[in-house]
Amino acid sequence: MTQNSFIELKGRERAIALLDNNSFREVLNPFDRMESPHLAPQGIVPESDDGMVIAKGTFNGTAAVVLSIEGAFQGGGVGEVCGSKIAGSLERILEDNKNGKKVIPIIIFDTGGVRLQEANYGLLIISEIQSAIVALRDYVPVIGLIPGNVGSFGGMSITAALCSELIMTDVARFGLNGPEVIEQEAGIQEFNSRDRRLIWDTIGGHARFELGLIDQLVEDDVELFKTAIQWAVDKVPATPRTHQVEKYLSAVNQLDPNKKATSGQIKKFLEAPLVPSPKIDDAKTPSRGRNWFAAFTDHAPSISDFPSVLVADKVFNGKLTRFIAVVPNSSNRYPRAVHGEVGLQEGWVLAKYIRQAIQEDEEKSEKRNIVALIDVPSQAYGYNEELMGIHYACAASADAYATARIKGHAVTGVIVGNAISGAFLAHGLQSSRLIALNDSQINVQAMSKQSAARITKRTISELEEATKKVPAMAYDITNYYSLGALDTLIDVGNADEPTQEDLEKVSAELARAIADGDFTLSQRLKTVPATTQGRVSSIKVRAKIAEQWN
């Protein structure tokens, strides 16, 4: 313990400590009573600020906004109100910077990721936070702090990976999948959640700094954090890790996925000259994603070097369109990604082929459409995945999709199968428009039921009972539609193997979504389900922030 500990401060105290004396002003403070409406029905006492502090002020004389997550409330989990406070604030900061007023965003991550009691709200709004960060980086450094206590996990670890600068202590943890979740999904032999040394050597601050996955490692002291932030503000911006696709993909190519790697090996791979992609067998493992990709592209061959990510360009509705799907491959080099999961390889490959389209169309007045065909069971759970930073692989893909939108590509998602967790954030949730098959076999969620039950300390039957009161906790596509994220649900005759009639119906809805010409994520706040019920709190939070901002 230090005399000036940053870790031991509460979320609001951290924000006050960083800002210049007497400059702190809170937007949407506890007296505004913007509580989550989704907790009380589950017997959970809400917080009047929903565990999120928006602090405006100055940092060493420069206008700044500190967004501080309170890890002591619901493990810092991101739900609708908490997440909308972050997203809405970043959107206002973006507007300020676009209008010539420099405002530095500082995000304090003390979060387990999605608040599982509001699961699909968390996923949805985390993608909106990520979109704002990608846009903001063109104007000002986005600075992330991971002090300790909870750390940064889940979808918010993907978010942190998008920051311009990451500052962390050696007692903090930073990874996509928490140790208990990996153990639940992959087994204790893959990751023992009780092995503390294993945890710190894999996802602890020192381990992350040694691999270059964070920028600064500081001791737990308020003044040292402030010095680190000022250094980040003053320095020449570095190329974001999520843009360094070939470097990280080369390291993934060198890693032996059937052996547990060491930090030293991965560091060596990252520093080595680039190596070409190995030849990977394609078992052509059947899946919905594969079948719909073949239907949309008229069975065109994939241009991807990686069989688990299918990519093809085809003229659709009169315009060149890049179709992309993540598919299972029983011959995948990575055993944790054989069922269509987004793993280390898949995340970086998605980024590669999205950025390829951006670069090829850079000087063209008409940008090709990008369509994500979504059928992903989850991200990959494994030791090697966490050690090498699977959250960066997912962030690279999310970054690429968001960048494509910002640069004028219509990005649309078509949910034909499951859309789960970090995989959905990486492949689909950066789409400006989302359409989906109206099929009972489709699941949309933040985590498997087994892992969600373990983390929330509930039984699966208790979780299922809670979904009757909170649609965001449900797994089915009908409840997901009620949140307002989807343009439409489409009835088809055969969701597994689409007929020509099925293809024509979905193509018509896809063409309508693309024709709208929207390159933002704002449509999900404008649909009838969103404005009447699904996103009422999200809309209200943004309106309140706008009222109090200046």
N, C-alpha and C positions, 0 to 999 in steps of 0.2 A: 504493500500500500504506500502511495506517495502522499505528500501533504496537499497536493493540488491535483488529485485524481480526477480524470475525466470519466473513467468507466463508472465510478461510484455515483455520479450525478444522475438524476432522473432526466427524462427526455427534455422537459422544459428548461431545466437548469443547464443542460448542455448547450442549448441554443443561446441562452443568456450569456453563458461563459465565453462563447466564441465571438459574439457581437461586441462592438465598441460600447463603452459605458453609456448608459442612458439612451441608447439608440433602439433598444428592443421594443417592437410593437407586434402584438400577436393578432393575426387574422383568423377569424372563426375561433375565438377563445371559448373556454368551457361554458361561459354564460350564454353563448348562442345556442347551446343545447342541441348540437348536431350529432345525436347519438345514432348508432346503428339500430335500425328497426328490426333486424333479423335475429338478435340475440335473446331478447326477453322471451319470445315464443319457445325458445329452447331451454328456458330456465337459467339463463346466464345474465348476470347483472351487467348492463352496458356502462360505458364511461362517457362522460359528457363531452369529451373531445375525441372520442373513439381511438384514443391512443396515438394521436398524431398532432404535432405542434407545427404551425406555420409561423415562423418568426421573421419579420422584416426588420431591417436595420442597416448598419454599415459595418464593414469589416476593414479595419485599418483605413477608414475614410471612404471606401468604395461601397456603393449600394450592394447589399447582399440579402439573400433569403436563405434561412436555414430551415430545412425540413427534417424534423427530428422524430423518429419512430420510438415510441415508448415500449421497450421490450418487456416490461413488467406486466403489461396488459395483453392477455391472450398471446403471449410469446411474440409480441410484435407482429402478429399475423395481419395481413392486408385483406380487409373486407371492402364493402362498397363505399362507406363514408370515409374511412381512413385512406383508401386508395384514391378516391376522387379528390381529397384534399391535396394529395401529392400531385396527381395528374393536372388538376385545375391550376395549381400554383405554378407548375412548370410551364403550362400553356401561357399563363400571364407573363412569366419571366421571358418566354420566347417573344411575345409581342413587344415587351419593353425593349429588348435587345434589337429586334427588327426595326423599331422606331428610333433607334439611336441612343437609347438610355442603357448604359452598361449596368447589368445586374448579375452578380455572381451567385449561382446556385450551389448550395452545400447540402448534401443529403447524408444524414446519419442513419446508417443501417444497423438496426438491432432487431432482427426479424427472422422468424422461421419460414417466411414466405407467405403463401396463400393462407388466409384464415379459413380453416377447413369447415367451420360452421357457416361460411358464406362462400363455399368453394368456387363456383363458377363466376361469381362476381369478382373474386380475387384474380382469377386468371384473366378475365376480360379487362379489368382495369390495370393490371400490371402491364399488359400490352400497350395500353394508352400512355402509361408512364414511360415505357421504353421508346415509344414513338417520339415523345416530346424530348427526351434526352438526345436521341439521334439528330433531331432538328437543331437543338440548342448548341451542340458541339461546333457547328459552323460559325457561331457568333462569340462564344465564351466558353472557357473550360467548365465542365460539370465535375464537381469535386465530391467524391464519396469517401466517407469515413466509416470504418468498421472497428469500433472501440473494443468490444468484448461483450461479456454477459451472454446474450443469445448468439451473436454473430450474424452472418448473412447466409440464408439458405433458400432452397426452392426457387420459385420464379424471381424472387428478389435478388438471388445470387446472379441470375442472368442479367437482371437490371443493373446491378453493381458493375458487372463486367463491361457494360457499355459506357461507364463514366470515363471522362478524360484522364482523371487521376484518382488512384485508390490509395488511401492511407490507412494503416492497420497496426494494431499492437500484436505482440507475440502471444497474447493470451486470448485472442479472438480466433474464430473459426470461419471459414469461407468455402462453401461447397454447394453443389446443386442438391444432392441427396444426403439427408442426415444419416448418421451411422445406423440408427434403428430401422430406418426405411430400407437401406441397402440390405441389412440383415434379414428383414422381413421378406423382401422381394427376391434376394439372391442366395440367402443362406448364410449361416454363421461362418462357414469355411471361407466364404468370399470376404466377409467383413464382420469382425466380432465387435459389436457395439459397446462391450464392456472393457475393451483393450484401450486404455487411455493413451498409452504411448503411440499405438497405431493411429489413433484419431489425430493427435497433434502432429505426427510425422506426415500425415496425409493432407489434412485440411487446416492445420494451425497456421498462425501468422508467419512464423519463421519459415516453414516449409513453402508457403506461397511466395514469400519474398525471394527465397533461394531459386525458385523456378521462374522468377520474373513475372508472376501472375498478379502482383501488386507493385506499386511504384515506390512507396515509402513505408518503412517499418519504424514506428516510433514507440517510445516508452509512454507509460500511462501518466501523462502530465498535460494539463490544459495548455500551458504556454508552448509546449513542444508541438501539440496539435496545431496551434495557431501559426507557429513558425512554418510547419509543413504545408499548411494551406497557402500561406503567402508565397512560398517557394513555387507551389503549383500554379498560382495566379501569374507569377512573373515569368515563368520559363516559356521557352518556345514550345508550342504544342507538338507532342510526338505523334507518330502515326498510330492510331488506335490498334490494339492487339487484334480486334475483330476485323480489321482490314488486312492483316498480315496472313492472308489465307494460305499462300503457298508454303510459307515457313512452317505453320502449324500442321498443315496437311502432310508435309514432308516428314515431320516428326511422327505423326500417326502412322505413316507408311512404314517407318523403321521399327516401331514398337512391336514386340512379339506379344500378341494378345492372349496367348495361352500360358504366359508366365507372369507372375507378379513383378512389375517393374520397380525400380528404385528412382528416387529423385535425381540421383547422379546420372543414371542412364537417360532419363528424359531431358535433363539439361544438356547432355552431350548431343542428343538428337536435334534439339532446338538450335544449337550452335553450329551444327554440321552443315556442309553445303547441301543444297536441295537435292533430293533423290527422286527419281521418277516413280510413278505409281506402280505397284506390283500388279501382275496379272491376277485377277480375282475370278474364280469360277462363278458361273451364273447357273444356279439350280432352277431358275424360273419358277420359284415357289409361288403357288397360286395365291391371289388375294383380290379383294375388291378394288383396291387402289390400282393394281396392275390391269385389271379388266377394264376399268373406266379410262385409264390412260390409253390403252389400246383402242378403245372405242373413239375417244376424242381425236386421237392422232392417226386414225385409220391404219393402225398397226405399224406405224413408222418406227424405224430402229432408233434406239436411244443414242444420243451423242455423248452420254456420260461414260467415263472410264470405270465407273463404279456401279455394279449391277443393282445395288440397293437404292440408288437414286436414279430414277428415269427422267430423261430430259429430251424433249423434241419440239421443234418449231413447225408450226402448221398454220396455214391461212385459216382463220376462223372468222366468220361473219365479215369477210372482206378485208381483214387486217392480220398481219403476221402476229402470231401468239405463241409464247413459250409455255408449254405444259410441263409441270414438274410433279413427280410423285415419289414418295418414299415407300418402298415395298420390301416384303420379307425375302430373304435369301438364305436358305439353309446351308449354303456354302460360304456365308460371310466369314471373313477372317476373324471378326470379333464375336465371340460366342454370346455376348450379352445383347447383340443386336440382330439375331437371326430371324426374329419374328416381326420385323418391320419397325423396330424401335429407332428413334433418332439417337445415334451414338456419336462417339468422337468423329468417326469417319463421315457419317451422314451430315452432321451439322456443318462441317467445313466444306463438304462437297456441295451442299445446297448453296452456301455462300459463294462458292467458286462459279457456279453456272448462272446465278442471279447477277453477280457482278460482271460476268462475261457479257451478258445481254446489255447491262448498263453501259459498259465501255464501248461495245460495238455500235450502240445507238447514240453515243454522246453528241455527235455532230448532226444528227438527223432531226428534222423538225417533227417527224412522227415516230414516237417510241412504240416498240412492240408491247402488246399486252403480256402480262404474266399471270398464269392461272395455277394456283396450288390445288392439286387434287389430294384431299386430306383423308388418310386412313392410317393413323398412327396409334399404336397401343400405349405408348409412353416413351420417355427417354430411357436410355440404357442404364441399368443399375450395376455397378461393379467397382472394385478397388482401382483398377487401372484407369477407369473412366474418371473417378474422382481425383486421383493423383494428378492426372494430366490436365484436368480442368474441363470437364464436359460442359460446365456452365458457359465457358468461352465458346465452345463449338456451337451451342444453341444460340448464344448471343450473336455470333458471327452471322448466322442465318437470319435471325430477327433483324439485325442491323442492315443486312443486304436487302431484305424485302422492304423495310422502311425507307431506305435510301432510294430504292427504285421508285416508290410512290412519290417521294419528294422531288425526284428528277423528272416526273411526268409520265411514268409507266402506270397504266391501269393495273392494279394488283387485286385479284379476286380469288376468293377461296370457295371451293366446292367440297362440302363434307359428304363423302360417300361411305365412310366407315367410321371407326372410332377416332376421337380427338381428345387425347388424354395428356394432361400435365405439361411438363416442359417441352414435350414433343409438339404440342399444339402451339405453344408460344413460339417455337422455332419455325414451325411450318404451318402457317394458316392465320394466326391471330393478328398479323400485320396487314391483312387484306382490308382494303377500304370497304369492300362489300363481301358478305358471306351468304351463301345459299346452301341448302342441305336437303338430302333425301329424307322423306318422311317415313322412316323405317324404325321399327321397334328394336332392332338389333344394334343400332348405333348408340354408343355411350360417349358422353362428353363430361369430363370431370377433371379435378385437380390431382387425384390420387386413387389408387385401387381401394376398394372397400376394406380389405384386410389391413393395409397400412394406415388408412384413415382411422380405423377403429383403434389401432394400437397407439397412434399419436394422440388422439382425443380421449383415450381411456374409456371408450364406449364399446358395447357389443355391436356387431353388424346389425342386429335387429333394432337396436336403439338408434343407429344411424338411419336406417330405413324409415323408422317412425318419424324422425326429425324431418325427412324430406317432404312429408305431408304438410308441414307447416312452413318450410322454407324451400321454395322451388330451386334456389341456387345450389342446394345440396344434392338434388336429384341427378341421376345419371342419364335419363332418357332425353331424346331430342325434342320432345314436345315441351317439357319443362324448360329446356334451354331456349326454345323459341320464345317463351313467355318473358324472358329477360330482355328481349329487344335486340339481340345481337344479329339475328338473321333477317335477311330480306324476305325470304319465303321458304316454306317447306314444300317439297315436290313429291307427289305420289308417283311411284313407278311400279311396273309390273314385276321386274326382277332386279333387285338391288345388287345381287351377287354377280349376275351375268347380264348386263343391260341389252335389251333388244333395240332395234332401230327406232322403234317408237319411244322407248325410254330415253335414248340418246337425244332425240329431237326435242322432247319435252324439257330436259335439263339444259340443252343447248339454247333453247329459246329464253329461259330464265337467265342463263349466263350472259347471253347477248344483251339483255335488258340491263343487267347489273353493270356491265362494262360500259354501255352507252351513256350511263349517268355522268361519266366524266369526273367522278369524285376522287381526289388524291389524298384525302384525309381519313381519319377514323370517326368523323362526326356523324355519319349516317346512323350508327348504332345508338345514338342518342335521340334520333328523330323518328324511328319507326313507331307505329301505333302501339305495339306492346311496350316499347321503351317509355313513351310519354304518358301512358295511362297507368302503368304499374311497375314494369320491370326496371326502369332506370330513374324513377322519380327522385330518389335521394341523390343520385349522381348529378342530375340536372340542377337540383336545389343547391347542392354544395358549390357547384361552379358559379351559379348566380350570386350566391352570398359572397364568394371570394371576389367576384367582379365588383360588387357594391363596396367592399371594404378595402380594396387593393390600394387605392391612392389616398 
